[in-house]
Amino acid sequence: MAAPKFTPVDPIDRPRSYASPEHIPTPWRNDRPAAITSRQPIGARLGRQGPDQGYALKLAEGLRDLIELQPGESADDAIRGTLAIALRRASKYGRA
C-alpha cells in the first residue's frame, strides 16, 4: 500500500515487507468453570432466550414524554406493560 502524499519518504528507502512475530501465543480456550460450552437448550417448557430488558427500559425512558395517558393511568404502568409484550414477542421470534 502506498504512503499518503503528505508522509515524508526517503527515495532510497527500500519497501518493507511483513514479518511475523517470533513468539506465537497459544490459542484462547473457553475453559473457565462457569463457561457455557454448548448452545442454548431447546425443548418443551424451556422457553426462549429473551432480549436485554435493561436496554429496552432505557429506550422506553427516553420516550416517556411522548406517552399519551388518560386520567387514572400511570406512565410507569404503560411502560411496564408495553415492555412485557415487546420482550415476549422479541423472544418468540428469536430476537434476543
Rosetta silent file (secondary structure, phi, psi, omega in degrees, C-alpha in Angstrom):
SEQUENCE: MAAPKFTPVDPIDRPRSYASPEHIPTPWRNDRPAAITSRQPIGARLGRQGPDQGYALKLAEGLRDLIELQPGESADDAIRGTLAIALRRASKYGRA
SCORE:     score description
SCORE:     0.000 S_00000001
   1 L     0.000  131.990 -177.858    0.000    0.000    0.000 S_00000001
   2 L   -73.146  151.705  177.506    1.433    3.378   -0.977 S_00000001
   3 L   -78.624  149.817  176.474    2.133    6.049    1.610 S_00000001
   4 L   -61.555  158.085 -176.228   -0.019    9.199    1.576 S_00000001
   5 L   -62.342  -31.087 -176.473    1.427   12.220   -0.269 S_00000001
   6 L   -82.726   -2.650  179.644    1.986   14.184    2.946 S_00000001
   7 L   -87.585  123.505  179.327    4.163   11.442    4.504 S_00000001
   8 L   -70.140  126.889 -179.705    7.883   12.137    4.087 S_00000001
   9 L  -128.251  128.831  176.702    9.542    9.181    2.365 S_00000001
  10 L   -75.336  126.479 -175.777   13.233    8.895    1.638 S_00000001
  11 L   -63.396  -19.441 -178.923   13.586    7.939   -2.046 S_00000001
  12 L   -94.634   -1.483  176.469   16.405    5.479   -1.322 S_00000001
  13 L   -67.600  139.193  175.803   14.439    3.527    1.314 S_00000001
  14 L   -87.934  148.755  178.163   13.551    0.011    0.277 S_00000001
  15 L   -64.618  141.758  178.793    9.973   -1.155    0.756 S_00000001
  16 L   -92.407  145.889  176.397    9.406   -3.131    3.926 S_00000001
  17 L  -111.202  167.356 -179.188    7.656   -6.464    3.862 S_00000001
  18 L   -76.307  138.330  174.008    5.656   -8.172    6.595 S_00000001
  19 L  -128.974  127.451 -179.058    7.495  -10.347    9.087 S_00000001
  20 L   -73.059  152.167 -179.355    5.561  -12.485   11.533 S_00000001
  21 L   -66.650  154.590 -179.025    6.462  -12.220   15.224 S_00000001
  22 L   -71.015  -34.250 -178.479    8.886  -14.728   16.694 S_00000001
  23 L  -100.388  124.637  176.164    6.536  -15.676   19.553 S_00000001
  24 L  -107.830  116.406 -178.175    3.150  -17.118   18.654 S_00000001
  25 L   -68.109  156.488  178.059    0.794  -17.139   21.649 S_00000001
  26 L   -70.180  149.468 -179.267   -1.247  -20.215   22.447 S_00000001
  27 L   -67.044  149.359  179.944   -4.847  -20.113   21.205 S_00000001
  28 L   -73.627  139.985  177.435   -7.529  -18.942   23.627 S_00000001
  29 L  -125.467  142.436  178.182   -9.741  -21.652   25.129 S_00000001
  30 L   -89.845   79.602 -175.375  -13.074  -21.284   26.831 S_00000001
  31 L  -121.576   25.040  176.885  -12.221  -23.456   29.839 S_00000001
  32 L   -73.454  154.804 -176.115  -13.476  -21.370   32.758 S_00000001
  33 L   -59.686  -36.685 -176.343  -15.617  -23.217   35.332 S_00000001
  34 L   -98.965   11.774 -176.862  -18.827  -21.306   34.545 S_00000001
  35 L   -69.600  142.188  176.445  -18.319  -21.105   30.785 S_00000001
  36 L   -83.615  120.789 -175.082  -21.173  -22.146   28.542 S_00000001
  37 L  -103.381   -6.782 -179.691  -19.843  -24.925   26.337 S_00000001
  38 L  -133.956  178.497 -179.764  -22.913  -25.731   24.272 S_00000001
  39 L   -74.861  168.471  177.242  -25.784  -23.961   22.569 S_00000001
  40 L   -61.008  129.453 -179.830  -28.919  -22.731   24.308 S_00000001
  41 L   -66.228  142.429  179.812  -31.075  -25.786   25.157 S_00000001
  42 L  -125.558  134.455  178.320  -34.285  -26.095   23.144 S_00000001
  43 L   171.102 -179.550 -179.396  -37.249  -28.171   24.140 S_00000001
  44 L   -63.039  135.378  174.987  -40.663  -28.314   25.700 S_00000001
  45 L    67.111   13.386  176.603  -41.151  -25.922   28.640 S_00000001
  46 L   -95.136  -19.533 -179.692  -37.685  -24.368   28.300 S_00000001
  47 L    72.488 -164.560  179.696  -38.879  -21.198   26.585 S_00000001
  48 L  -131.657  150.606  177.021  -36.623  -18.953   24.559 S_00000001
  49 L   -64.684  133.855 -179.506  -33.845  -16.578   25.444 S_00000001
  50 L  -102.288  170.653  179.983  -35.174  -13.031   25.598 S_00000001
  51 L   -75.416  174.507 -179.546  -33.542   -9.685   24.849 S_00000001
  52 L   -73.219  115.709 -177.607  -31.807   -7.440   27.366 S_00000001
  53 H   -68.826  -31.755 -178.383  -34.504   -5.800   29.482 S_00000001
  54 H   -62.221  -42.012  179.481  -32.201   -3.025   30.663 S_00000001
  55 H   -67.914  -38.943  178.073  -31.690   -1.647   27.169 S_00000001
  56 H   -63.768  -39.610  177.032  -35.425   -1.795   26.452 S_00000001
  57 H   -64.324  -38.229  178.448  -36.092    0.143   29.671 S_00000001
  58 H   -63.149  -44.055  177.834  -33.526    2.754   28.648 S_00000001
  59 H   -63.246  -42.509 -178.589  -35.243    3.222   25.289 S_00000001
  60 H   -65.496  -39.085  178.690  -38.667    3.433   26.928 S_00000001
  61 H   -64.131  -32.678  177.328  -37.493    6.043   29.441 S_00000001
  62 H   -68.038  -22.905 -179.382  -36.273    8.176   26.550 S_00000001
  63 L  -102.411    8.364 -176.083  -39.796    8.129   25.075 S_00000001
  64 H   -55.761  -38.127 -177.805  -41.613    8.791   28.364 S_00000001
  65 H   -69.162  -18.922 -178.138  -42.567   12.347   27.321 S_00000001
  66 H   -89.774   -5.613 -177.938  -44.326   11.062   24.183 S_00000001
  67 L   -74.965  127.272  176.981  -46.720    8.748   26.050 S_00000001
  68 L   -97.899  117.491 -175.225  -50.323    9.959   25.929 S_00000001
  69 L  -109.986  148.180  173.026  -52.122    8.957   29.128 S_00000001
  70 L   -92.394  162.337  178.024  -55.774    9.001   30.092 S_00000001
  71 L   -57.427  133.730  179.729  -56.885   10.127   33.560 S_00000001
  72 L    91.492   -6.043  179.012  -56.000    7.477   36.136 S_00000001
  73 L   -95.527  151.846 -179.501  -53.224    5.904   34.036 S_00000001
  74 L  -114.838  138.791  178.153  -49.583    5.824   35.066 S_00000001
  75 H   -63.702  -36.894  178.783  -46.618    6.195   32.705 S_00000001
  76 H   -62.516  -42.230  178.520  -44.752    3.524   34.688 S_00000001
  77 H   -64.923  -40.366  179.995  -47.606    1.051   34.206 S_00000001
  78 H   -64.429  -42.496  179.563  -47.775    1.823   30.481 S_00000001
  79 H   -65.643  -45.005 -179.073  -44.027    1.308   30.061 S_00000001
  80 H   -63.637  -42.518  179.019  -44.024   -1.956   32.027 S_00000001
  81 H   -65.887  -43.006  178.910  -46.972   -3.375   30.103 S_00000001
  82 H   -64.080  -41.615  179.618  -45.530   -2.384   26.743 S_00000001
  83 H   -65.476  -38.418  179.001  -42.136   -3.850   27.641 S_00000001
  84 H   -60.518  -43.441  179.107  -43.662   -7.143   28.744 S_00000001
  85 H   -68.210  -44.983 -177.501  -45.359   -7.523   25.360 S_00000001
  86 H   -63.617  -42.899 -179.165  -42.310   -6.345   23.389 S_00000001
  87 H   -67.986  -36.709  177.869  -39.881   -8.654   25.198 S_00000001
  88 H   -65.253  -45.379  179.514  -42.192  -11.639   24.784 S_00000001
  89 H   -65.226  -39.769 -179.989  -42.584  -11.017   21.066 S_00000001
  90 H   -62.900  -41.860 -179.868  -38.847  -10.494   20.621 S_00000001
  91 H   -71.002  -32.222  179.613  -38.019  -13.803   22.303 S_00000001
  92 H   -63.990  -35.456 -179.350  -40.720  -15.595   20.319 S_00000001
  93 L   -96.406   11.687  175.635  -39.073  -14.527   17.064 S_00000001
  94 L    71.788   28.778 -178.653  -35.551  -15.237   18.295 S_00000001
  95 L  -100.597   56.793 -179.423  -34.526  -11.578   18.544 S_00000001
  96 L   -84.981    0.000    0.000  -32.503  -11.832   21.735 S_00000001
